[in-house]
Amino acid sequence: MSQQTLQERIKSLENFQKLDPNNLDLARDLAQCYRDTGELDKARHTLQMLLDQQPDNPVLLNEMATLEIDAKNWDNARQFIDQALDIDPQAPALLFNRGFIDLCQTHFTEAKSFLQSATELDESNGQFFYYLGLCEDQLGDSDAALKALNQAFDLDSEQLEAMEISAYIHLERGSLTDAMGCTAKILDQDRQNVAALCLDAQVALLSFNTDTAIHLAEKAIAYEPDNPEAHLTLGYALMMIDDNTAAQTEFEKVLQLDEQNRMAVFSMGWLAVKRLDVDDAFTRFSELHQTEPDDENAMSGLAFVYLMKNDHEECQRLLTELSASDPENTLGFIVKSSLKNIEQDKMPSEAQAKELLAKIPFAPFDWTMADVLRAYVDSPAGKQIKELLKRHQRLH
């Protein structure tokens, strides 16, 4: 609906409301129009006048909660929903909104309880299953997440985001065929879907098919030139074929489009490492670590730079932090193994190579980092890493 049409509808509804001020459906329609134009205060006032007359109406309480959700006033939203649930504790829409509020505030366990109840009471609402899937994913239960997301898509085939997230989950699990199955469902409906094209490009990277990855990423950029993920994906692929100047350009474009994009900064850190510009790499990884100390990527990158600088004490300190937050971190394992072997003056063992193999498939960028690490043949760390990856390739 155009803005002009919307304003005409608002004017018409306002006139009708003057004639029938207690009409609930009319007030809800008018409030929704105000929401669509961003006039939340007018929407709130419209509903509040009715709520003053019907304070125990769960529908009005839910509408008020929805307004507060739009405004990200989570405490107010929760208060309205809890009032409504006291009146009608089995209403699926109320349970969903309550779970959605908790999900937005990262209270995942509480959110799951409400969202699960909503899906049990209404098994036909794809949106309910979609957000339950998001919650299960955040809680680390990928099987439950995939089940809920598939149900969401089965109920609503336009819920393409469900397949997008499913594809990411399969990618993280190393199920490349399943990931491509999800993106195929998306592309069947939207051949120009940039998220799906980028996911297929990442699958190609995992299969070491850089030509296909570059083609898909460039295709995504052609459809959506200002999409940061598309430029980031192309940068990864260019980095893997050592076209580092072009990769740098892509990462710079990402930061122009999204100056807060940490993966672009991280990627440029590794390009600095590839140029043997350890100071620049140290600056970039340090910046990431300072702004978000729990970021595993920043910790692993900084640990590697300390290893290259032969600052084993700082390297070990970061590896200890990394192990506490992400014990399965692939790069952390490579750096830790190398540090241990350097200190014991020995080369990588078959057992270490097998342990690295168990972590495959890496995320696409891990392979890029592996290429970076492989280049360091002139340093003790480089020799360690080269031998470790050589053993891994023989096993793989």
Order of alpha helices (4+ residues) and beta strands (2+ residues): alpha-alpha-alpha-alpha-alpha-alpha-alpha-alpha-alpha-alpha-alpha-alpha-alpha-alpha-alpha-alpha-alpha-alpha-alpha-alpha-alpha-alpha-alpha
